[in-house]
Amino acid sequence: MWDRPGARCAPRTGRESTAVAVTPGIARHRHGKRLAAECASVAISLLSCTFAVGRKGDEPEGKVTDQSFKCIAGMTKLRHFYVDNLLGNRAATVAVATAGTGDYPEGSVVQLMPNEVMIKQQTGYSPATRDREFFWIDVDKNGSKIFTRGFAEVNNRFGLNCFTCHVKARPEFDFICEEEHGCDPIPVTRAMFGALQRTDPRCKGADQVSAEDAESLRQMGELVKALKEKKQ
Ligand code: HEC
């Protein structure tokens, strides 16, 4: 059974213009009539009903559980990040990631860090997030555990909202930030991301840490400390 925490309706993210732009997507959805009826009562509620798409008996095809995640090295590496596809369509996902633009197919999994994941749910499921579901997972040598998941409401460990950053990627990049796609820059370097990937505790040999990675992880530790202090 699909079990998704979070509010039925979209939180106010300050990006309402995005939600307005995508509401026509509801009409194309197979439950569009029901939704239209729900939303028609108060025109403004169209905004907040965006996230009602896909509820009740309309579960996404990409059912995601703790077991859906694996050692990051078991995915396909493109440039500096990793991709996979939960519906067995990895080639299509790799094709979009390789091209660097275009819409990722349903079931696509994208990861840069072992514990932050974006998954593309079925078309029309969450138009405001372009069907991206965000996950923060806890990982250790025994596997992965979903800590939090959802659409516009999910924050990372520093209390920063995944959607708010990723929505800034220009439309042709389909929520993929990389470095030049329009998202605000982040203080985590590619060397730090690489070190985190190579020391993913779910992967064999993750305890063999090079001196270079050890240094990157040390710097990352300082950054995390500073960000946590800032959050308090
Ligand atoms: C402060 C802004 C910010 C927040 C918050 C944020 N991200 Fe990102 N994210 C970025 C940027 C910028 C990159 C690109 C970094 C790079 O390529 O060096 C990125 C990269 C990624 C990537 C690799 C693909 C890409 O977009 O380049 C994934 C997957 C990802 N983030 C998932 C998440 C998830 C899941 C969350 C929430 C749990 C999250 N992010 C929160 C800014 C953010």
Boltz pocket constraint, residues with backbone or C-beta under 6 A from the ligand:
constraints:
  - pocket:
      binder: B
      contacts: [[A, 81], [A, 110], [A, 111], [A, 112], [A, 113], [A, 115], [A, 116], [A, 117], [A, 118], [A, 134], [A, 135], [A, 136], [A, 154], [A, 155], [A, 156], [A, 157], [A, 160], [A, 161], [A, 162], [A, 163], [A, 165], [A, 166], [A, 175], [A, 176], [A, 177], [A, 178], [A, 179], [A, 183], [A, 184], [A, 185], [A, 186], [A, 188], [A, 189], [A, 190]]
      max_distance: 6.0
